[in-house]
Amino acid sequence: MSLLNEEVKGQLKEVFGNMKNEVTIALFVSENNCETCEDTKSYMTDVETLSENIKLEVYDINNDSEKAEELNVDKVPAIVLLDSNKKDNGVKFYGIPAGHEINSFVTGILEVSDAGEELPEAMVNEIKAIDKKVNIKVFVTLACPHCAGAVSKAHKLALMNENITGEMIEAQTFNDLSNKYNVSGVPKIVINEKYELVGNQPIEKFLEEIAKIG
């Protein structure tokens, strides 16, 4: 059964009409110990049909281990959005981006295609000046209406600075990670394993935490 009904497919076709450049969905799955891999693959196959600018490449994390290593993928299901040059800009989804997370997924595709929203010049300059490695994990649940906004901000930062990576992590799919990072409320944002935020915080709050990194 498709996760997208015909009405939603029609809406998404219209939205994806705003894409400027091609985006490749690099999907990593496994036949073993992955309850949502098949659903995620079916979902992404549907998404590919909605725009000529969307291409899907499916990899098995075990059989295609070199590709997984190249894109720093270590769990499944995983989605990496690659730009028109097949470049990884640090935009990742771990777990199926369904439910409310369809919003961050669609936003991610638009952003990677260079059809994202402009930020104020001063903020752009501040983001581009970040010269340290930054990893942003955003733990979400698919029923959370506020999570997609936090994910989109993490991905926006990653796209604007190659030192930054942004990861959506579906908390229930990756329960061990949720326990490791003491996720009790979502969205929970973890920056470089140490600095934490809870809630759909503005980009300024992300930047305040990033500024603490030594």
N, CA and C atoms as a LAMMPS dump frame, in Angstrom:
ITEM: TIMESTEP
0
ITEM: NUMBER OF ATOMS
642
ITEM: BOX BOUNDS ff ff ff
-5.0000000000000000e+02 5.0000000000000000e+02
-5.0000000000000000e+02 5.0000000000000000e+02
-5.0000000000000000e+02 5.0000000000000000e+02
ITEM: ATOMS id mol type element x y z
1 1 1 N 0.839 -1.196 0
2 1 2 C 0 0 0
3 1 3 C 0.882 1.257 0
4 2 1 N 0.537 2.196 -0.835
5 2 2 C 1.327 3.427 -0.934
6 2 3 C 1.048 4.345 0.257
7 3 1 N 2.095 5.009 0.716
8 3 2 C 1.923 5.992 1.796
9 3 3 C 1.332 7.285 1.264
10 4 1 N 1.368 7.466 -0.043
11 4 2 C 0.893 8.71 -0.656
12 4 3 C -0.365 8.437 -1.475
13 5 1 N -1.482 9.074 -1.112
14 5 2 C -2.678 8.92 -1.937
15 5 3 C -2.596 9.864 -3.143
16 6 1 N -3.546 9.745 -4.036
17 6 2 C -3.482 10.517 -5.282
18 6 3 C -3.551 12.021 -5.037
19 7 1 N -4.323 12.42 -4.033
20 7 2 C -4.432 13.853 -3.727
21 7 3 C -3.086 14.421 -3.279
22 8 1 N -2.413 13.681 -2.382
23 8 2 C -1.103 14.129 -1.887
24 8 3 C -0.076 14.115 -3.017
25 9 1 N -0.129 13.094 -3.866
26 9 2 C 0.796 13.036 -5.003
27 9 3 C 0.624 14.265 -5.897
28 10 1 N -0.624 14.666 -6.111
29 10 2 C -0.89 15.851 -6.925
30 10 3 C -0.326 17.113 -6.305
31 11 1 N -0.48 17.228 -4.981
32 11 2 C 0.054 18.392 -4.271
33 11 3 C 1.576 18.419 -4.342
34 12 1 N 2.193 17.25 -4.175
35 12 2 C 3.654 17.186 -4.195
36 12 3 C 4.212 17.475 -5.585
37 13 1 N 3.522 16.998 -6.625
38 13 2 C 3.956 17.307 -7.996
39 13 3 C 4.03 18.821 -8.203
40 14 1 N 3.022 19.498 -7.673
41 14 2 C 2.978 20.954 -7.805
42 14 3 C 4.14 21.596 -7.053
43 15 1 N 4.379 21.147 -5.832
44 15 2 C 5.471 21.684 -5.017
45 15 3 C 6.825 21.423 -5.682
46 16 1 N 7.015 20.188 -6.163
47 16 2 C 8.295 19.83 -6.786
48 16 3 C 8.507 20.55 -8.114
49 17 1 N 7.45 21.15 -8.641
50 17 2 C 7.589 21.97 -9.839
51 17 3 C 8.465 23.188 -9.611
52 18 1 N 8.698 23.515 -8.318
53 18 2 C 9.554 24.658 -7.967
54 18 3 C 11.033 24.294 -7.912
55 19 1 N 11.355 23.012 -8.068
56 19 2 C 12.763 22.602 -8.011
57 19 3 C 13.559 23.26 -9.128
58 20 1 N 14.793 23.667 -8.791
59 20 2 C 15.652 24.308 -9.785
60 20 3 C 16.615 23.329 -10.43
61 21 1 N 17.097 22.367 -9.624
62 21 2 C 18.095 21.425 -10.117
63 21 3 C 17.729 20.006 -9.702
64 22 1 N 18.423 19.052 -10.289
65 22 2 C 18.168 17.645 -10.004
66 22 3 C 18.644 17.266 -8.604
67 23 1 N 17.898 16.393 -7.956
68 23 2 C 18.261 15.865 -6.64
69 23 3 C 18.213 14.343 -6.703
70 24 1 N 19.233 13.695 -6.17
71 24 2 C 19.256 12.238 -6.096
72 24 3 C 18.978 11.794 -4.668
73 25 1 N 18.007 10.903 -4.528
74 25 2 C 17.726 10.277 -3.232
75 25 3 C 18.571 9.008 -3.16
76 26 1 N 19.602 9.017 -2.319
77 26 2 C 20.401 7.807 -2.097
78 26 3 C 19.798 7.098 -0.882
79 27 1 N 19.133 5.985 -1.14
80 27 2 C 18.429 5.242 -0.09
81 27 3 C 19.209 3.989 0.273
82 28 1 N 19.464 3.821 1.552
83 28 2 C 20.151 2.623 2.04
84 28 3 C 19.172 1.772 2.836
85 29 1 N 19.094 0.495 2.461
86 29 2 C 18.196 -0.435 3.133
87 29 3 C 18.963 -1.707 3.469
88 30 1 N 18.28 -2.627 4.134
89 30 2 C 18.844 -3.941 4.423
90 30 3 C 17.705 -4.944 4.476
91 31 1 N 17.991 -6.159 4.058
92 31 2 C 16.96 -7.202 4.12
93 31 3 C 16.84 -7.781 5.521
94 32 1 N 17.799 -7.455 6.375
95 32 2 C 17.807 -8.022 7.727
96 32 3 C 17.577 -6.949 8.782
97 33 1 N 16.756 -7.266 9.76
98 33 2 C 16.56 -6.405 10.94
99 33 3 C 16.214 -4.966 10.589
100 34 1 N 15.306 -4.789 9.657
101 34 2 C 14.895 -3.434 9.29
102 34 3 C 13.399 -3.434 8.981
103 35 1 N 12.616 -3.105 9.982
104 35 2 C 11.158 -3.193 9.859
105 35 3 C 10.59 -2.192 8.859
106 36 1 N 11.222 -1.026 8.724
107 36 2 C 10.635 0.029 7.886
108 36 3 C 11.336 0.195 6.536
109 37 1 N 12.304 -0.666 6.237
110 37 2 C 13.056 -0.507 4.979
111 37 3 C 12.166 -0.679 3.754
112 38 1 N 11.317 -1.689 3.754
113 38 2 C 10.482 -1.952 2.584
114 38 3 C 9.494 -0.811 2.349
115 39 1 N 8.89 -0.321 3.437
116 39 2 C 7.959 0.809 3.323
117 39 3 C 8.681 2.061 2.826
118 40 1 N 9.896 2.278 3.326
119 40 2 C 10.662 3.456 2.913
120 40 3 C 11.018 3.366 1.433
121 41 1 N 11.387 2.179 0.983
122 41 2 C 11.727 1.976 -0.436
123 41 3 C 10.503 2.234 -1.321
124 42 1 N 9.35 1.717 -0.916
125 42 2 C 8.113 1.929 -1.677
126 42 3 C 7.757 3.412 -1.738
127 43 1 N 7.914 4.078 -0.609
128 43 2 C 7.635 5.52 -0.481
129 43 3 C 8.54 6.328 -1.413
130 44 1 N 9.839 6.033 -1.387
131 44 2 C 10.787 6.77 -2.224
132 44 3 C 10.571 6.484 -3.717
133 45 1 N 10.145 5.265 -4.032
134 45 2 C 9.836 4.912 -5.425
135 45 3 C 8.677 5.772 -5.932
136 46 1 N 7.683 5.986 -5.067
137 46 2 C 6.559 6.871 -5.421
138 46 3 C 7.033 8.31 -5.607
139 47 1 N 7.885 8.769 -4.696
140 47 2 C 8.364 10.158 -4.762
141 47 3 C 9.113 10.408 -6.068
142 48 1 N 9.899 9.421 -6.506
143 48 2 C 10.684 9.59 -7.74
144 48 3 C 9.786 9.868 -8.939
145 49 1 N 8.57 9.342 -8.913
146 49 2 C 7.672 9.506 -10.062
147 49 3 C 7.05 10.907 -10.124
148 50 1 N 7.256 11.709 -9.099
149 50 2 C 6.549 12.991 -8.995
150 50 3 C 7.29 14.156 -9.649
151 51 1 N 8.543 13.935 -10.051
152 51 2 C 9.305 14.996 -10.723
153 51 3 C 10.429 14.4 -11.545
154 52 1 N 10.647 14.943 -12.73
155 52 2 C 11.779 14.513 -13.555
156 52 3 C 13.105 14.886 -12.909
157 53 1 N 13.054 15.814 -11.961
158 53 2 C 14.279 16.264 -11.283
159 53 3 C 14.646 15.413 -10.076
160 54 1 N 13.838 14.389 -9.779
161 54 2 C 14.134 13.514 -8.642
162 54 3 C 14.565 12.144 -9.159
163 55 1 N 15.761 11.699 -8.746
164 55 2 C 16.282 10.391 -9.125
165 55 3 C 16.488 9.566 -7.846
166 56 1 N 16.16 8.29 -7.93
167 56 2 C 16.315 7.389 -6.788
168 56 3 C 17.403 6.37 -7.064
169 57 1 N 18.327 6.232 -6.101
170 57 2 C 19.335 5.168 -6.157
171 57 3 C 19.214 4.365 -4.868
172 58 1 N 19.015 3.057 -4.988
173 58 2 C 18.819 2.201 -3.816
174 58 3 C 20.055 1.348 -3.592
175 59 1 N 20.544 1.35 -2.366
176 59 2 C 21.724 0.584 -1.989
177 59 3 C 21.403 -0.328 -0.808
178 60 1 N 22.09 -1.45 -0.764
179 60 2 C 22.035 -2.335 0.402
180 60 3 C 23.252 -2.02 1.276
181 61 1 N 23.011 -1.698 2.537
182 61 2 C 24.111 -1.211 3.389
183 61 3 C 25.226 -2.247 3.539
184 62 1 N 24.879 -3.526 3.375
185 62 2 C 25.893 -4.577 3.493
186 62 3 C 26.582 -4.833 2.157
187 63 1 N 25.808 -4.979 1.098
188 63 2 C 26.386 -5.27 -0.222
189 63 3 C 27.08 -4.055 -0.83
190 64 1 N 26.61 -2.875 -0.464
191 64 2 C 27.198 -1.632 -1.002
192 64 3 C 27.92 -0.863 0.101
193 65 1 N 28.736 -1.586 0.837
194 65 2 C 29.384 -1 2.017
195 65 3 C 30.318 0.156 1.663
196 66 1 N 30.941 0.101 0.477
197 66 2 C 31.833 1.204 0.078
198 66 3 C 31.042 2.502 -0.097
199 67 1 N 29.853 2.389 -0.71
200 67 2 C 29.005 3.566 -0.9
201 67 3 C 28.514 4.081 0.448
202 68 1 N 28.165 3.168 1.335
203 68 2 C 27.712 3.566 2.67
204 68 3 C 28.825 4.304 3.413
205 69 1 N 30.041 3.807 3.269
206 69 2 C 31.18 4.454 3.924
207 69 3 C 31.442 5.829 3.314
208 70 1 N 31.331 5.913 1.987
209 70 2 C 31.548 7.186 1.289
210 70 3 C 30.571 8.261 1.781
211 71 1 N 29.325 7.861 2.036
212 71 2 C 28.301 8.817 2.453
213 71 3 C 28.075 8.807 3.97
214 72 1 N 28.96 8.118 4.702
215 72 2 C 28.901 8.08 6.167
216 72 3 C 27.547 7.607 6.685
217 73 1 N 27.06 6.521 6.09
218 73 2 C 25.798 5.918 6.518
219 73 3 C 26.105 4.665 7.325
220 74 1 N 25.54 4.589 8.543
221 74 2 C 25.853 3.448 9.405
222 74 3 C 24.621 2.744 9.965
223 75 1 N 23.432 3.144 9.508
224 75 2 C 22.207 2.477 9.957
225 75 3 C 21.138 2.63 8.879
226 76 1 N 20.107 1.788 8.968
227 76 2 C 19.043 1.796 7.948
228 76 3 C 17.668 1.793 8.612
229 77 1 N 16.651 2.313 7.879
230 77 2 C 16.761 2.945 6.572
231 77 3 C 17.422 4.313 6.674
232 78 1 N 18.169 4.673 5.638
233 78 2 C 18.848 5.963 5.613
234 78 3 C 18.648 6.603 4.244
235 79 1 N 18.44 7.906 4.253
236 79 2 C 18.297 8.677 3.024
237 79 3 C 19.318 9.803 3.046
238 80 1 N 20.095 9.902 1.983
239 80 2 C 21.015 11.029 1.802
240 80 3 C 20.571 11.761 0.54
241 81 1 N 20.343 13.06 0.663
242 81 2 C 19.945 13.842 -0.511
243 81 3 C 21.181 14.431 -1.17
244 82 1 N 21.412 14.05 -2.428
245 82 2 C 22.588 14.502 -3.17
246 82 3 C 22.174 15.57 -4.172
247 83 1 N 23.034 16.567 -4.357
248 83 2 C 22.693 17.653 -5.273
249 83 3 C 22.935 17.248 -6.726
250 84 1 N 22.787 18.202 -7.639
251 84 2 C 22.873 17.9 -9.072
252 84 3 C 24.253 17.406 -9.49
253 85 1 N 25.26 17.635 -8.646
254 85 2 C 26.606 17.12 -8.912
255 85 3 C 26.865 15.812 -8.169
256 86 1 N 25.794 15.22 -7.619
257 86 2 C 25.874 13.998 -6.809
258 86 3 C 26.722 14.208 -5.552
259 87 1 N 26.739 15.449 -5.083
260 87 2 C 27.516 15.768 -3.888
261 87 3 C 26.663 15.607 -2.638
262 88 1 N 27.269 15.026 -1.61
263 88 2 C 26.627 14.907 -0.301
264 88 3 C 26.863 16.203 0.46
265 89 1 N 25.791 16.914 0.773
266 89 2 C 25.889 18.168 1.515
267 89 3 C 25.516 18.009 2.982
268 90 1 N 25.522 16.775 3.463
269 90 2 C 25.25 16.544 4.885
270 90 3 C 23.78 16.544 5.249
271 91 1 N 22.899 16.296 4.276
272 91 2 C 21.457 16.255 4.538
273 91 3 C 21.017 14.798 4.6
274 92 1 N 20.732 14.316 5.817
275 92 2 C 20.421 12.899 6.01
276 92 3 C 19.124 12.708 6.803
277 93 1 N 18.474 11.587 6.498
278 93 2 C 17.29 11.148 7.241
279 93 3 C 17.528 9.698 7.646
280 94 1 N 17.474 9.419 8.947
281 94 2 C 17.547 8.045 9.43
282 94 3 C 16.164 7.653 9.938
283 95 1 N 15.525 6.72 9.232
284 95 2 C 14.143 6.371 9.512
285 95 3 C 13.253 6.93 8.419
286 96 1 N 12.055 6.437 8.33
287 96 2 C 11.15 6.839 7.256
288 96 3 C 10.618 8.254 7.504
289 97 1 N 10.794 9.173 6.552
290 97 2 C 10.314 10.554 6.754
291 97 3 C 8.832 10.677 6.374
292 98 1 N 8.011 9.944 7.103
293 98 2 C 6.568 9.952 6.866
294 98 3 C 5.891 10.783 7.955
295 99 1 N 4.563 10.687 8.048
296 99 2 C 3.851 11.492 9.036
297 99 3 C 4.171 12.962 8.84
298 100 1 N 4.392 13.675 9.933
299 100 2 C 4.72 15.105 9.841
300 100 3 C 6.084 15.338 9.199
301 101 1 N 6.947 14.303 9.209
302 101 2 C 8.293 14.491 8.645
303 101 3 C 8.3 14.57 7.127
304 102 1 N 7.158 14.331 6.494
305 102 2 C 7.102 14.567 5.048
306 102 3 C 7.428 16.036 4.757
307 103 1 N 7.115 16.903 5.727
308 103 2 C 7.378 18.338 5.535
309 103 3 C 8.876 18.638 5.474
310 104 1 N 9.65 18.032 6.371
311 104 2 C 11.102 18.268 6.339
312 104 3 C 11.732 17.591 5.131
313 105 1 N 11.157 16.467 4.704
314 105 2 C 11.685 15.757 3.545
315 105 3 C 11.468 16.562 2.263
316 106 1 N 10.251 17.07 2.095
317 106 2 C 9.953 17.888 0.913
318 106 3 C 10.791 19.166 0.924
319 107 1 N 10.892 19.796 2.101
320 107 2 C 11.719 21.002 2.228
321 107 3 C 13.169 20.688 1.885
322 108 1 N 13.644 19.527 2.349
323 108 2 C 15.024 19.125 2.065
324 108 3 C 15.28 18.98 0.579
325 109 1 N 14.342 18.36 -0.131
326 109 2 C 14.5 18.201 -1.581
327 109 3 C 14.548 19.567 -2.265
328 110 1 N 13.649 20.464 -1.873
329 110 2 C 13.65 21.805 -2.468
330 110 3 C 14.952 22.545 -2.172
331 111 1 N 15.408 22.459 -0.919
332 111 2 C 16.645 23.152 -0.522
333 111 3 C 17.845 22.611 -1.298
334 112 1 N 17.947 21.292 -1.404
335 112 2 C 19.081 20.696 -2.109
336 112 3 C 19.032 21.033 -3.6
337 113 1 N 17.821 21.26 -4.112
338 113 2 C 17.686 21.63 -5.534
339 113 3 C 17.943 23.114 -5.764
340 114 1 N 18.302 23.818 -4.693
341 114 2 C 18.61 25.247 -4.75
342 114 3 C 17.349 26.109 -4.872
343 115 1 N 16.239 25.596 -4.31
344 115 2 C 14.992 26.369 -4.319
345 115 3 C 14.541 26.67 -2.891
346 116 1 N 15.516 26.849 -2.006
347 116 2 C 15.199 27.098 -0.605
348 116 3 C 14.945 28.568 -0.295
349 117 1 N 14.582 28.81 0.964
350 117 2 C 14.31 30.179 1.4
351 117 3 C 15.611 30.919 1.69
352 118 1 N 15.602 32.213 1.401
353 118 2 C 16.768 33.06 1.68
354 118 3 C 16.76 33.458 3.16
355 119 1 N 17.944 33.543 3.734
356 119 2 C 18.094 34.022 5.112
357 119 3 C 18.689 35.429 5.085
358 120 1 N 18.526 36.179 6.189
359 120 2 C 19.132 37.515 6.25
360 120 3 C 20.645 37.453 6.039
361 121 1 N 21.186 38.46 5.393
362 121 2 C 22.608 38.447 5.014
363 121 3 C 23.532 38.266 6.211
364 122 1 N 23.229 38.928 7.31
365 122 2 C 24.092 38.825 8.496
366 122 3 C 24.137 37.385 9.012
367 123 1 N 22.982 36.706 8.989
368 123 2 C 22.932 35.314 9.444
369 123 3 C 23.679 34.41 8.477
370 124 1 N 23.533 34.659 7.193
371 124 2 C 24.254 33.882 6.18
372 124 3 C 25.758 33.989 6.411
373 125 1 N 26.234 35.184 6.657
374 125 2 C 27.666 35.403 6.891
375 125 3 C 28.131 34.674 8.147
376 126 1 N 27.293 34.689 9.19
377 126 2 C 27.646 34.01 10.441
378 126 3 C 27.74 32.498 10.225
379 127 1 N 26.793 31.95 9.486
380 127 2 C 26.781 30.507 9.217
381 127 3 C 27.988 30.104 8.375
382 128 1 N 28.283 30.885 7.346
383 128 2 C 29.385 30.542 6.446
384 128 3 C 30.749 30.684 7.119
385 129 1 N 30.795 31.437 8.199
386 129 2 C 32.066 31.652 8.899
387 129 3 C 32.41 30.509 9.863
388 130 1 N 31.499 29.578 10.095
389 130 2 C 31.761 28.469 11.024
390 130 3 C 32.874 27.593 10.45
391 131 1 N 33.965 27.47 11.205
392 131 2 C 35.141 26.773 10.678
393 131 3 C 35.494 25.518 11.476
394 132 1 N 34.509 24.976 12.204
395 132 2 C 34.746 23.733 12.945
396 132 3 C 33.711 22.697 12.525
397 133 1 N 34.054 21.43 12.702
398 133 2 C 33.138 20.356 12.323
399 133 3 C 31.946 20.333 13.291
400 134 1 N 30.762 20.326 12.714
401 134 2 C 29.536 20.358 13.52
402 134 3 C 28.591 19.266 13.027
403 135 1 N 28.165 18.411 13.952
404 135 2 C 27.144 17.408 13.632
405 135 3 C 25.892 17.714 14.45
406 136 1 N 24.768 17.818 13.745
407 136 2 C 23.499 18.112 14.412
408 136 3 C 22.562 16.923 14.228
409 137 1 N 22.205 16.286 15.341
410 137 2 C 21.213 15.214 15.319
411 137 3 C 19.878 15.783 15.813
412 138 1 N 18.809 15.534 15.082
413 138 2 C 17.482 15.963 15.517
414 138 3 C 16.612 14.719 15.656
415 139 1 N 16.289 14.38 16.904
416 139 2 C 15.428 13.223 17.162
417 139 3 C 13.969 13.638 17.02
418 140 1 N 13.206 12.82 16.303
419 140 2 C 11.817 13.146 16
420 140 3 C 10.936 11.919 16.209
421 141 1 N 9.632 12.162 16.263
422 141 2 C 8.652 11.095 16.067
423 141 3 C 7.753 11.541 14.918
424 142 1 N 7.152 10.593 14.245
425 142 2 C 6.368 10.928 13.053
426 142 3 C 5.069 11.648 13.396
427 143 1 N 4.659 11.558 14.669
428 143 2 C 3.418 12.226 15.093
429 143 3 C 3.671 13.636 15.613
430 144 1 N 4.929 14.046 15.639
431 144 2 C 5.297 15.349 16.229
432 144 3 C 5.153 16.464 15.194
433 145 1 N 4.256 17.428 15.421
434 145 2 C 4.048 18.492 14.428
435 145 3 C 5.153 19.548 14.411
436 146 1 N 5.952 19.594 15.484
437 146 2 C 6.983 20.644 15.592
438 146 3 C 8.365 20.171 15.14
439 147 1 N 8.509 18.864 14.941
440 147 2 C 9.834 18.301 14.679
441 147 3 C 10.389 18.674 13.307
442 148 1 N 9.513 18.702 12.315
443 148 2 C 9.983 18.953 10.946
444 148 3 C 10.702 20.286 10.823
445 149 1 N 10.225 21.288 11.554
446 149 2 C 10.871 22.599 11.506
447 149 3 C 12.301 22.547 12.003
448 150 1 N 12.521 21.795 13.081
449 150 2 C 13.877 21.666 13.633
450 150 3 C 14.789 20.914 12.669
451 151 1 N 14.25 19.871 12.047
452 151 2 C 15.03 19.099 11.073
453 151 3 C 15.432 19.988 9.893
454 152 1 N 14.479 20.753 9.399
455 152 2 C 14.757 21.613 8.239
456 152 3 C 15.833 22.643 8.547
457 153 1 N 15.855 23.148 9.776
458 153 2 C 16.889 24.125 10.145
459 153 3 C 18.262 23.467 10.194
460 154 1 N 18.332 22.256 10.74
461 154 2 C 19.611 21.538 10.77
462 154 3 C 20.119 21.292 9.353
463 155 1 N 19.21 20.899 8.468
464 155 2 C 19.595 20.656 7.08
465 155 3 C 19.993 21.952 6.369
466 156 1 N 19.307 23.028 6.67
467 156 2 C 19.639 24.333 6.074
468 156 3 C 21.078 24.721 6.435
469 157 1 N 21.421 24.553 7.71
470 157 2 C 22.778 24.867 8.162
471 157 3 C 23.804 23.994 7.437
472 158 1 N 23.484 22.705 7.269
473 158 2 C 24.398 21.789 6.581
474 158 3 C 24.618 22.216 5.131
475 159 1 N 23.551 22.628 4.474
476 159 2 C 23.668 23.037 3.076
477 159 3 C 24.481 24.31 2.904
478 160 1 N 24.481 25.14 3.926
479 160 2 C 25.159 26.427 3.819
480 160 3 C 26.637 26.384 4.224
481 161 1 N 27.034 25.285 4.875
482 161 2 C 28.427 25.2 5.33
483 161 3 C 28.864 23.738 5.301
484 162 1 N 29.895 23.438 4.532
485 162 2 C 30.31 22.039 4.367
486 162 3 C 30.901 21.435 5.638
487 163 1 N 31.144 22.254 6.659
488 163 2 C 31.62 21.723 7.936
489 163 3 C 30.487 21.146 8.788
490 164 1 N 29.244 21.36 8.354
491 164 2 C 28.074 20.985 9.157
492 164 3 C 27.322 19.823 8.503
493 165 1 N 26.907 18.863 9.327
494 165 2 C 26.007 17.802 8.87
495 165 3 C 24.75 17.82 9.722
496 166 1 N 23.614 17.543 9.095
497 166 2 C 22.335 17.522 9.807
498 166 3 C 21.635 16.196 9.605
499 167 1 N 21.199 15.572 10.693
500 167 2 C 20.582 14.244 10.616
501 167 3 C 19.232 14.232 11.307
502 168 1 N 18.189 13.817 10.609
503 168 2 C 16.941 13.457 11.26
504 168 3 C 17.082 12.029 11.749
505 169 1 N 16.702 11.782 12.985
506 169 2 C 16.714 10.415 13.518
507 169 3 C 15.335 10.115 14.103
508 170 1 N 14.659 9.121 13.535
509 170 2 C 13.322 8.762 14.026
510 170 3 C 13.493 7.983 15.332
511 171 1 N 13.021 8.568 16.414
512 171 2 C 13.355 8.095 17.763
513 171 3 C 12.899 6.664 18.035
514 172 1 N 11.744 6.284 17.524
515 172 2 C 11.232 4.944 17.824
516 172 3 C 11.942 3.871 17.004
517 173 1 N 12.308 4.19 15.775
518 173 2 C 13.05 3.24 14.947
519 173 3 C 14.424 2.962 15.553
520 174 1 N 15.054 4.008 16.059
521 174 2 C 16.402 3.882 16.627
522 174 3 C 16.34 4.109 18.142
523 175 1 N 15.663 3.169 18.785
524 175 2 C 15.398 3.284 20.221
525 175 3 C 16.678 3.297 21.056
526 176 1 N 17.68 2.521 20.635
527 176 2 C 18.952 2.479 21.381
528 176 3 C 19.619 3.86 21.394
529 177 1 N 19.588 4.544 20.237
530 177 2 C 20.16 5.889 20.17
531 177 3 C 19.354 6.863 21.024
532 178 1 N 18.04 6.712 21.002
533 178 2 C 17.181 7.585 21.81
534 178 3 C 17.512 7.437 23.281
535 179 1 N 17.758 6.203 23.705
536 179 2 C 18.133 5.971 25.105
537 179 3 C 19.508 6.552 25.401
538 180 1 N 20.435 6.37 24.467
539 180 2 C 21.805 6.883 24.655
540 180 3 C 21.801 8.39 24.866
541 181 1 N 20.941 9.098 24.107
542 181 2 C 20.907 10.559 24.198
543 181 3 C 19.763 11.078 25.08
544 182 1 N 19.185 10.157 25.885
545 182 2 C 18.145 10.539 26.858
546 182 3 C 17.016 11.356 26.223
547 183 1 N 16.488 10.822 25.136
548 183 2 C 15.405 11.519 24.441
549 183 3 C 14.084 11.238 25.164
550 184 1 N 13.555 12.252 25.82
551 184 2 C 12.265 12.103 26.502
552 184 3 C 11.199 12.976 25.856
553 185 1 N 11.634 14.03 25.157
554 185 2 C 10.721 14.894 24.418
555 185 3 C 11.323 15.208 23.065
556 186 1 N 10.465 15.42 22.074
557 186 2 C 10.948 15.727 20.721
558 186 3 C 10.334 17.026 20.22
559 187 1 N 11.005 17.736 19.318
560 187 2 C 12.325 17.393 18.787
561 187 3 C 13.426 17.629 19.822
562 188 1 N 14.335 16.676 19.9
563 188 2 C 15.541 16.875 20.725
564 188 3 C 16.725 17.024 19.787
565 189 1 N 17.463 18.103 19.993
566 189 2 C 18.582 18.452 19.112
567 189 3 C 19.883 18.232 19.882
568 190 1 N 20.77 17.44 19.315
569 190 2 C 22.063 17.165 19.949
570 190 3 C 23.165 17.614 18.994
571 191 1 N 23.998 18.537 19.473
572 191 2 C 25.067 19.095 18.633
573 191 3 C 26.42 18.609 19.149
574 192 1 N 27.15 17.926 18.275
575 192 2 C 28.484 17.399 18.617
576 192 3 C 28.484 16.586 19.909
577 193 1 N 27.432 15.789 20.076
578 193 2 C 27.335 14.841 21.195
579 193 3 C 27.208 15.511 22.565
580 194 1 N 27.235 16.824 22.636
581 194 2 C 27.395 17.499 23.92
582 194 3 C 26.352 18.576 24.194
583 195 1 N 26.059 19.375 23.208
584 195 2 C 25.177 20.531 23.414
585 195 3 C 23.758 20.161 22.982
586 196 1 N 22.774 20.529 23.803
587 196 2 C 21.414 20.05 23.565
588 196 3 C 20.394 21.182 23.564
589 197 1 N 19.385 21.003 22.717
590 197 2 C 18.223 21.884 22.682
591 197 3 C 16.989 21.003 22.588
592 198 1 N 15.876 21.481 23.109
593 198 2 C 14.607 20.772 22.947
594 198 3 C 13.595 21.736 22.36
595 199 1 N 12.851 21.252 21.364
596 199 2 C 11.831 22.089 20.742
597 199 3 C 12.279 22.616 19.387
598 200 1 N 11.325 23.178 18.67
599 200 2 C 11.61 23.74 17.35
600 200 3 C 12.203 25.134 17.529
601 201 1 N 13.499 25.148 17.813
602 201 2 C 14.192 26.387 18.141
603 201 3 C 14.533 27.179 16.877
604 202 1 N 14.637 28.506 16.998
605 202 2 C 15.073 29.307 15.853
606 202 3 C 16.54 29.038 15.524
607 203 1 N 16.941 29.365 14.306
608 203 2 C 18.326 29.136 13.886
609 203 3 C 19.303 29.85 14.814
610 204 1 N 18.905 31.002 15.334
611 204 2 C 19.788 31.737 16.261
612 204 3 C 20.203 30.871 17.449
613 205 1 N 19.276 30.039 17.95
614 205 2 C 19.593 29.162 19.092
615 205 3 C 20.593 28.081 18.684
616 206 1 N 20.423 27.54 17.47
617 206 2 C 21.417 26.58 16.961
618 206 3 C 22.796 27.235 16.946
619 207 1 N 22.854 28.465 16.438
620 207 2 C 24.137 29.157 16.305
621 207 3 C 24.754 29.466 17.671
622 208 1 N 23.912 29.769 18.662
623 208 2 C 24.427 30.012 20.022
624 208 3 C 25.12 28.771 20.57
625 209 1 N 24.515 27.581 20.341
626 209 2 C 25.117 26.345 20.833
627 209 3 C 26.386 26.011 20.042
628 210 1 N 26.333 26.211 18.728
629 210 2 C 27.52 25.926 17.895
630 210 3 C 28.691 26.81 18.316
631 211 1 N 28.384 28.032 18.739
632 211 2 C 29.452 28.965 19.161
633 211 3 C 30.187 28.477 20.407
634 212 1 N 29.577 27.559 21.17
635 212 2 C 30.207 27.032 22.388
636 212 3 C 31.25 25.972 22.1
637 213 1 N 31.219 25.452 20.863
638 213 2 C 32.145 24.36 20.525
639 213 3 C 33.573 24.862 20.503
640 214 1 N 34.434 24.153 21.227
641 214 2 C 35.823 24.577 21.336
642 214 3 C 36.65 24.23 20.115
